[in-house]
């Protein structure tokens, strides 16, 4: 399942994030971005999880959370 998560992230989620944020890829395969309200966010597409560093909060179902909380134009 992780390979399909990675493909969906690159083909869909990353495209939408790129319209609104500067997203960068790290050497470990995760992605990062900065959000005004949430601060630094680390995205782990293989496991579909993300970490909000400001509150040290992990979110499962990362793609849904991104769609609901970060994007003005939704991908679903």
C-alpha positions as CSV (number, residue, x, y, z in Angstrom):
1,X,0.0,0.0,0.0
2,X,2.8,2.4,0.7
3,X,3.9,2.5,-2.9
4,X,0.4,3.5,-4.1
5,X,0.4,6.2,-1.3
6,X,3.7,7.5,-2.6
7,X,2.5,7.6,-6.2
8,X,-0.8,9.3,-5.3
9,X,1.1,11.9,-3.2
10,X,3.5,12.7,-6.0
11,X,0.8,12.8,-8.8
12,X,-2.0,14.5,-6.9
13,X,-1.4,15.9,-3.4
14,X,2.1,17.4,-4.1
15,X,0.7,19.2,-7.2
16,X,-2.0,20.9,-5.2
17,X,0.3,21.7,-2.3
18,X,2.8,23.2,-4.8
19,X,0.2,25.8,-5.8
20,X,0.0,27.2,-2.3
21,X,3.2,26.3,-0.5
22,X,7.0,25.8,-1.0
23,X,7.3,22.1,-0.4
24,X,10.7,20.5,-0.2
25,X,11.8,16.8,-0.2
26,X,14.2,15.6,2.4
27,X,16.9,12.9,2.0
28,X,14.8,10.4,4.1
29,X,11.9,10.6,1.6
30,X,9.7,12.9,3.7
31,X,8.5,16.3,2.6
32,X,8.3,19.6,4.5
33,X,6.4,22.8,4.3
34,X,5.7,25.8,6.5
35,X,2.1,26.9,7.3
36,X,1.3,30.2,9.1
37,X,-1.1,28.6,11.7
38,X,0.4,25.2,12.1
39,X,4.1,26.0,11.7
40,X,6.5,23.4,10.2
41,X,4.8,20.2,8.9
42,X,6.6,17.0,8.0
43,X,4.7,14.7,5.6
44,X,5.5,11.0,5.3
45,X,3.6,9.8,2.2
46,X,4.6,6.1,2.4
47,X,2.7,5.8,5.7
48,X,0.2,8.6,5.0
49,X,1.1,10.4,8.2
50,X,2.2,13.9,9.0
51,X,3.8,15.6,12.0
52,X,2.9,19.1,13.1
53,X,6.1,20.1,14.8
54,X,4.7,23.2,16.6
55,X,2.4,20.9,18.7
56,X,4.3,17.7,18.2
57,X,1.1,16.1,16.9
58,X,1.0,13.2,14.6
59,X,-1.9,12.9,12.1
60,X,-3.0,9.7,10.4
61,X,-4.8,9.9,7.0
62,X,-2.4,12.7,6.1
63,X,-3.8,13.3,2.6
64,X,-7.4,13.9,4.0
65,X,-6.0,16.2,6.7
66,X,-4.0,18.2,4.1
67,X,-7.1,18.5,1.9
68,X,-9.2,19.7,4.8
69,X,-6.8,21.9,6.7
70,X,-4.2,23.3,4.3
71,X,-5.6,23.6,0.8
72,X,-8.0,26.3,-0.5
73,X,-8.5,24.3,-3.7
74,X,-9.4,20.7,-2.8
75,X,-8.2,17.6,-4.7
76,X,-11.2,15.4,-3.8
